[in-house]
Amino acid sequence: MKPKVILDIGFLGHSHDDQSGRRGAQRVAQHLFDGLLALGQCDLSFVATSHLAGAYDFLANQNLPPDKKLLFSRKQLDRSRRGRKISRAIQSTIEDRSLPARLHRRLQAEVAHWCLRGEIQIPPAGLAAADIYHSPHTPFPPVIQQQPQLRKFLTCHDFIPLKNPEYFSPKAKLFMNAVLACLTPKNFAFCVSEITRQDVLNLAPHLPPEHVFVTPLAADPNLFHPISEPELLAEIRVKYRLGDAPYFLALSALDPHKNFPHLIKCFGTLVEAGELCGHRLVIVGSNPSRNPEVQKTMARFPHIQEHIILPGFIPDEDLAAVYSGATAFLFPSFAEGFGIPPLEAMQCGVPVIASNTTSIPEVVGNAGLLLAPTDRDGWCQAMLNLLRTPQLRAELADRSLARAKLFSWQRFIDETVHGYNFSYSHQP
């Protein structure tokens, strides 16, 4: 008998409606969804604790009947569709920066948030028949917490807002405290890295260690692989206005803990010293204005602004060519739960310079140059060494490809199912 698993796909509803909002956690949710379906060892049904309308359409797009597979109420779906309509109206006026427009958008956003948040009214029969509830990100809603028969699993990506609150808003800390509240002795946690597992054990000491599993992430081999065709590389350069010059690449959300101002300072120092005049720095990520420190740092180096390219969001299907065209990939983050971008770069055969903090060494290993995220001289020297030493670039490219083979989404799914099975043999 296959275990009956309820999977929260609210994140997938969000990314279905807004591809530019697709970040690491959404990719993890997608691979969890795909992998469990492909393995066929679970009887899957779904809920959406947010963005129900997007989740409904996502399942239909996957040729799965949402009215049969998704647990929801009609009233809830109508409310979610209304919230999505409001959100799209907000985006259509986002260029209007006048005070009345901004105030109106803020009011609309509050209404949309109320409409889109799940706090779902799951039909009791759907819960009574289930064995496992798994959330890939979001804390368990009260209706799930109140079901003692369910084995409850939560995927934990990181606890950076608790460990480094200076980089985050108070809302992020509230969210992480809600995550911790789910980690009670009878529940289970999947952690994306060993460092995240240690954080769980330290922050939730009452959770038995045997209830905490590591499910390392991966990069999709169908999307991320070396691209060598000159025509395709040139086409991508034109499409995203990357220019003809060689470039260093950085890619991530432009959140403060990603430490992009440090990268701009290093690059700016080298350009002003005449060391990198022929190179560009490409920083890929949605909403470059999200981090005002990036703009402030660029303003400090007015002579290098033409050397820095901010193309914004680039969809996954074009990223392999962007990675492959780079001299090196740069990842100066202060803290990560895993760190998918450097792994994607490694799988494309690109040399990596990255921080030596938190989970990043677990991912990069000896395949890249690991440095303290505040060591400006070290980062400058590493960039110059890669630029000037073709042999080092080739060696690191080979190591990157070899290291990337240690990670796979199949391993991620196998470890997930192992956790499910463990819960049956060790919990009444």
NUVORO-571512 format. One line per 10 residues: number of its first residue (from 1); their letters; for each residue x, y, z of C-alpha. Coordinates in Angstrom, 2 decimals, always signed. Each point is the difference from the previous one (the first is absolute). Example, Ala and Ser with C-alpha at 12.3 -4.5 7.8 and 13.67 -1.06 7.14 Angstrom:
<atoms>
1 = as = +12.30:-4.50:+7.80  +1.37:+3.44:-0.66
</atoms>
This chain:
<atoms>
1 = mkpkvildig = +0.00:+0.00:+0.00  +1.45:+3.36:-1.05  +0.12:+2.69:+2.69  -2.47:+2.82:-0.59  +2.02:+3.22:-0.09  -1.39:+3.54:+0.00  +2.52:+2.40:-1.54  -0.28:+3.77:+0.36  +0.47:+1.56:-3.47  -0.72:+3.62:+0.87
11 = flghshddqs = +3.55:+0.92:-1.04  -0.60:-1.60:-3.39  -3.19:+2.01:-0.38  +2.01:+3.15:+0.60  +2.73:-0.85:-2.51  -2.61:-1.11:-2.55  -1.51:+3.48:+0.14  +3.32:+1.86:+0.23  +3.03:-1.65:-1.59  +2.25:+2.90:+1.03
21 = grrgaqrvaq = -0.70:-0.84:+3.64  +1.38:-3.51:-0.45  +2.80:-0.31:+2.54  +1.84:-2.94:+1.53  -2.82:-1.15:+2.27  -2.45:-0.04:-2.92  +2.42:-2.14:-2.01  +0.25:-2.42:+2.90  -3.81:-0.23:+0.19  -0.15:-0.66:-3.75
31 = hlfdgllalg = +2.53:-2.83:+0.16  -1.72:-1.49:+3.03  -3.29:+0.03:-1.90  +1.53:-1.46:-3.18  +2.07:-2.60:+1.82  -2.78:-1.38:+2.16  -2.30:-0.26:-3.01  +2.65:-1.76:-2.09  +0.94:-2.45:+2.77  -3.60:-1.07:+0.45
41 = qcdlsfvats = +0.46:-1.31:+3.55  -2.49:+2.42:+1.57  -3.67:+0.71:-0.54  +0.23:+3.78:-0.38  -2.59:+2.66:+0.62  +0.62:+3.71:+0.40  -0.86:+3.13:+1.95  +1.09:+3.60:-0.54  +0.57:+2.06:+3.13  +0.43:+3.02:-2.29
51 = hlagaydfla = -0.68:+0.87:-3.66  -2.73:-2.59:-0.39  -1.07:+1.34:-3.40  +3.53:-0.42:-1.32  +0.22:-3.49:+1.51  -3.30:-0.96:-1.61  +1.24:+1.15:-3.41  +3.42:-1.59:+0.59  -1.57:-3.44:+0.51  -2.16:+0.42:-3.09
61 = nqnlppdkkl = +3.13:+0.92:-1.95  +1.60:-3.25:+1.28  -2.98:-1.96:-1.33  -1.12:-0.84:+3.53  -3.71:+0.62:+0.77  +0.05:+2.73:+2.67  -3.60:-0.63:+1.02  +0.98:-3.55:+0.99  +3.60:+0.43:+1.18  -0.14:+3.39:+1.76
71 = lfsrkqldrs = -1.78:+0.36:+3.34  -1.79:+3.37:+0.16  -3.31:+1.77:+0.25  -1.62:+1.93:-2.87  -0.27:+3.09:+2.15  +3.72:-0.13:+0.68  +0.82:-0.39:-3.71  -2.17:+2.99:-0.92  +1.75:+2.10:+2.65  +3.43:-1.06:-1.28
81 = rrgrkisrai = -0.92:+0.89:-3.58  -1.11:+3.41:+1.21  +3.33:+0.47:+1.76  +1.90:-0.97:-3.13  -1.97:+2.53:-2.04  +0.86:+2.74:+2.49  +3.68:-0.98:-0.02  +0.14:+0.26:-3.77  -1.66:+3.40:+0.15  +2.68:+1.12:+2.45
91 = qstiedrslp = +2.75:-1.11:-2.37  -1.57:+1.88:-2.90  +0.44:+3.31:+1.84  +3.37:-0.70:+1.62  +1.80:+2.63:-2.12  -2.15:+2.78:+1.46  +2.05:+1.20:+2.99  -2.32:+2.82:+1.05  -1.09:+0.04:+3.63  -3.72:-0.65:-0.73
101 = arlhrrlqae = +0.91:-2.95:-2.23  +2.31:-1.49:+2.61  -2.57:+0.36:+2.76  -2.65:-1.59:-2.19  +2.32:-2.91:-0.82  +0.76:-0.54:+3.68  -3.71:-0.22:+0.80  -0.58:-2.34:-2.93  +2.93:-2.15:+1.09  -1.52:-0.50:+3.45
111 = vahwclrgei = -3.25:-1.14:-1.57  +1.82:-2.29:-2.43  +2.06:-1.51:+2.81  -3.17:-0.81:+1.95  -1.53:-1.61:-3.09  +3.07:-2.02:-0.96  +1.01:-1.41:+3.36  -1.31:-3.49:+0.38  -1.19:-0.82:+3.54  -1.85:-2.59:-1.85
121 = qippaglaaa = -3.27:-1.64:+0.79  +1.05:-3.55:-0.87  -2.93:-2.41:-0.28  +0.16:-2.25:+3.10  -0.23:-3.14:-2.12  +3.18:+0.97:-1.84  +1.92:+0.30:+3.26  -1.46:-3.12:+1.60  +1.16:-2.15:-2.90  +3.56:+1.34:-0.06
131 = diyhsphtpf = +3.11:-1.42:+1.68  +2.61:+2.75:-0.60  -0.07:+3.77:-0.38  +3.10:+1.58:-1.55  +0.64:+3.72:-0.34  +3.02:+0.94:-2.14  +0.28:+3.39:+1.69  -3.04:+1.41:+1.81  -0.79:-0.66:+3.69  -2.88:-2.38:+0.61
141 = ppviqqqpql = -3.37:+1.77:+0.16  -2.05:-0.57:+3.17  -2.38:-2.37:-1.77  +2.97:-2.31:-0.66  +1.47:+0.41:+3.47  -3.31:-1.23:+1.40  +0.23:-3.38:-1.79  +1.84:-2.39:+2.37  -0.13:-2.92:-2.44  +2.03:+1.84:-2.67
151 = rkfltchdfi = +3.76:-0.46:-0.15  +1.14:+3.57:-0.63  +3.14:+0.89:-1.98  +1.43:+3.47:-0.58  +2.87:+0.80:-2.36  +2.38:+2.45:+1.69  +2.09:+2.09:-2.39  +1.86:+2.24:+2.43  -0.30:+1.97:+3.22  +1.94:+3.06:-1.13
161 = plknpeyfsp = -2.67:+2.51:+1.19  +0.50:-1.33:+3.55  +3.79:-0.27:-0.15  +0.57:+3.23:-1.96  -3.08:+2.15:+0.69  +1.80:+3.16:-1.13  -0.59:-0.99:-3.62  -3.76:-0.56:+0.29  -3.26:+1.68:+0.88  -1.86:-0.88:+3.24
171 = kaklfmnavl = -2.48:-1.98:-2.12  +2.75:-2.44:-0.96  +0.77:-0.68:+3.65  -3.70:-0.59:+0.70  -0.12:-2.47:-2.88  +3.04:-1.91:+1.29  -1.47:-0.15:+3.51  -3.12:-1.52:-1.54  +2.25:-2.58:-1.69  +1.63:-0.85:+3.33
181 = acltpknfaf = -3.43:-0.39:+1.60  -0.65:-2.85:-2.44  +3.11:-1.91:+1.10  -1.61:-1.80:+2.92  +1.19:-3.42:+1.23  -2.56:-1.95:-2.04  +0.67:+1.79:-3.29  +2.74:-0.37:-2.60  +2.37:+2.31:-1.86  +1.75:-0.26:-3.34
191 = cvseitrqdv = +3.10:+2.23:-0.16  +1.68:+1.03:-3.25  +3.52:-0.15:+1.48  +1.95:-1.24:+3.01  +0.37:+3.55:+1.31  -3.79:+0.44:-0.09  -0.41:-3.30:+1.85  +2.33:+1.24:+2.72  -2.03:+3.20:+0.23  -3.20:-2.01:+0.45
201 = lnlaphlppe = +1.53:-2.09:+2.77  +1.30:+3.12:+1.75  -3.15:+2.09:-0.38  -2.52:-2.82:+0.61  +1.78:-2.16:+2.60  -3.15:-2.00:+0.82  -0.20:-1.39:-3.53  +1.62:-3.46:-0.02  +3.16:-0.05:-2.20  -1.30:-3.09:-1.80
211 = hvfvtplaad = -2.99:+2.09:-1.16  +2.28:+2.43:-1.86  +1.15:-1.06:-3.49  +2.37:+1.56:-2.50  -1.31:+0.17:-3.58  +2.74:+1.77:-2.01  -1.20:+2.02:-2.96  +1.23:-0.15:-3.59  +0.05:+1.79:-3.34  -2.23:-1.22:-2.81
221 = pnlfhpisep = +2.24:-1.72:-2.60  -2.57:+0.69:-2.72  +0.39:+3.73:+0.58  +3.53:+0.43:+1.32  +2.80:-1.43:-2.10  +2.97:+1.42:-1.96  -0.95:+2.02:-3.07  +2.76:+0.36:-2.58  -1.87:+0.90:-3.22  +1.23:+3.50:-0.98
231 = ellaeirvky = -3.32:+0.86:-1.67  -2.05:-0.75:+3.12  +2.41:+1.84:+2.28  -0.10:+3.02:-2.31  -3.80:-0.12:-0.22  -0.32:+0.10:+3.81  +2.43:+2.91:+0.23  -2.16:+1.96:-2.42  -3.27:-1.02:+1.63  +1.04:+1.28:+3.44
241 = rlgdapyfla = +2.29:+2.80:-1.16  +3.09:-1.49:+1.57  +2.31:+1.51:-2.60  +2.99:-1.61:-1.69  +2.55:+0.38:+2.81  +0.95:-2.91:+2.31  -1.85:+0.09:+3.30  -0.05:-1.22:+3.57  -3.45:-1.20:+1.02  -1.99:+0.23:+3.22
251 = lsaldphknf = -3.56:-1.27:+0.34  -2.39:+0.03:+2.90  -2.76:+1.97:+1.66  +1.36:+3.44:+0.85  -0.67:-0.40:+3.72  +2.46:+1.68:+2.41  +1.59:-3.25:+1.23  +1.01:-0.86:-3.57  +2.77:+2.60:+0.46  +0.00:+1.46:-3.52
261 = phlikcfgtl = +1.36:+3.39:+1.13  +3.22:-1.81:+0.96  +0.20:-1.45:-3.49  -0.52:+3.39:-1.62  +2.72:+1.51:+2.20  +2.46:-2.73:-1.00  -0.83:+0.31:-3.67  +0.06:+3.81:+0.16  +3.37:+0.02:+1.71  +1.49:-2.19:-2.74
271 = veagelcghr = -1.52:+2.02:-2.83  +1.20:+3.31:+1.44  +3.46:-1.51:+0.40  +0.00:-0.87:-3.72  -0.05:-3.76:+0.64  -3.44:-0.87:-1.42  -0.70:+2.71:-2.54  -1.04:-2.52:-2.64  -2.29:-1.99:+2.29  -3.59:+0.40:+1.13
281 = lvivgsnpsr = -1.82:-1.03:+3.16  -3.45:-1.48:-0.68  -2.35:-0.25:+2.99  -3.17:-1.97:-0.80  -3.00:+0.30:+2.30  -3.53:+1.35:+0.18  -0.66:+3.56:+1.15  +3.53:+1.47:+0.22  -1.44:+2.93:+1.97  -1.00:-2.42:+2.78
291 = npevqktmar = +3.36:+0.56:+1.70  +0.76:+3.73:+0.25  +3.56:-0.74:+1.12  +0.73:-1.37:-3.46  -0.97:+3.33:-1.55  +1.94:+1.97:+2.63  +3.12:-2.06:-0.58  -0.21:+0.44:-3.76  -0.31:+3.76:+0.52  +3.34:-0.07:+1.84
301 = fphiqehiil = +1.66:-1.25:-3.19  -1.50:+2.24:-2.71  +2.73:-0.88:-2.49  -0.81:-3.72:+0.04  -3.77:+0.11:-0.46  +0.32:-0.73:-3.70  +1.88:-3.15:+0.98  -2.84:-1.36:+2.19  -3.03:-1.60:-1.63  -3.26:-0.66:+1.87
311 = pgfipdedla = -2.20:-1.95:-2.43  -2.64:-0.80:+2.64  -1.79:-3.33:-0.01  +1.14:-2.65:-2.49  -2.12:-3.18:-0.35  +1.53:-3.38:+0.77  +0.04:-1.13:-3.62  +2.50:+2.74:-0.91  +2.22:-0.18:+3.06  +2.31:-2.80:-1.18
321 = avysgatafl = +1.25:+2.19:-2.84  +0.41:+2.97:+2.37  +1.98:-2.17:+2.44  +2.06:-1.63:-2.77  +1.02:+3.32:-1.49  +1.51:+1.27:+3.26  +3.68:+0.16:+0.91  -1.00:-1.02:+3.53  -3.02:-0.09:+2.28  +0.17:+2.15:+3.15
331 = fpsfaegfgi = -2.04:-0.79:+3.13  +0.94:+2.26:+2.94  -2.98:-0.83:+2.24  +0.31:+0.41:+3.76  -2.29:-2.94:+0.71  -1.90:-2.73:-1.86  -2.16:-2.97:+0.83  +1.39:-1.84:-3.02  +1.08:+2.15:-2.96  -1.46:-1.17:-3.31
341 = ppleamqcgv = +1.51:+2.69:-2.32  +3.64:-1.09:+0.45  -1.06:-3.60:-0.60  -1.76:+1.02:-3.21  +3.15:+1.80:-1.11  +2.15:-3.03:+0.86  -2.29:-2.26:-2.00  +0.57:+2.32:-2.97  +3.77:-0.46:+0.41  +0.65:+3.53:+1.28
351 = pviasnttsi = +2.74:+0.85:+2.56  -1.45:+1.24:+3.30  +1.18:+2.51:+2.58  -2.22:-0.19:+3.07  -0.24:+0.77:+3.70  +1.36:-2.47:+2.52  -3.01:+0.36:+2.31  -2.98:-2.14:+1.11  -1.04:-2.63:-2.57  +1.98:+1.31:-2.97
361 = pevvgnagll = +3.09:-2.19:+0.60  -2.33:-3.04:+0.13  -1.04:+0.81:-3.55  +3.19:+1.32:-1.61  +2.55:-2.19:+1.79  +3.40:+0.10:-1.73  -1.55:+0.95:-3.32  +0.28:+3.75:+0.58  +1.91:+2.73:+1.79  -1.53:+0.57:+3.46
371 = laptdrdgwc = +0.62:+3.30:+1.76  -1.32:+1.99:+2.93  -2.90:+2.16:-1.27  +1.66:+3.15:+1.36  +3.52:-0.61:-1.38  +0.17:+2.65:-2.72  +3.68:-0.56:-0.80  -0.54:-3.76:-0.20  -2.95:+0.33:-2.37  +1.85:+2.47:-2.20
381 = qamlnllrtp = +3.01:-2.28:-0.19  -2.13:-3.09:-0.73  -1.73:+1.78:-2.89  +3.34:+1.08:-1.43  +1.49:-3.48:+0.41  -2.87:-1.58:-1.93  +0.18:+2.65:-2.67  +3.76:-0.34:-0.49  +0.38:-3.76:+0.39  -1.78:-2.06:-2.68
391 = qlraeladrs = +1.34:-3.20:+1.58  -1.67:+0.83:+3.33  -3.29:+0.76:-1.76  +0.13:-3.32:-1.83  +0.85:-1.91:+3.18  -2.82:+1.56:+1.97  -2.42:-0.57:-2.88  +0.85:-3.72:+0.04  -0.36:-0.14:+3.78  -3.35:+1.77:-0.23
401 = laraklfswq = -1.42:-2.57:-2.38  +1.27:-2.88:+2.15  -1.32:+1.50:+3.23  -3.42:+0.74:-1.45  -0.49:-3.71:-0.72  -0.21:-0.66:+3.75  -3.37:+1.77:+0.12  -3.20:-1.19:-1.64  -3.71:+0.56:+0.36  -0.46:-3.77:+0.04
411 = rfidetvhgy = +2.07:-0.16:+3.18  -2.15:+2.81:+1.41  -3.19:-1.97:-0.69  +1.45:-3.29:+1.28  +0.97:+1.65:+3.29  -3.47:+1.54:+0.25  -1.73:-3.36:-0.43  +2.44:-1.51:+2.48  -1.24:+2.58:+2.53  -3.61:-0.88:-0.74
421 = nfsyshqp = +0.73:-3.72:+0.49  +1.93:+0.66:+3.22  -3.03:+1.75:+1.47  -2.04:-3.20:-0.41  +2.51:-2.21:+1.75  +0.75:+2.38:+2.89  -3.31:+1.67:+0.78  -3.29:-1.62:+1.03
</atoms>
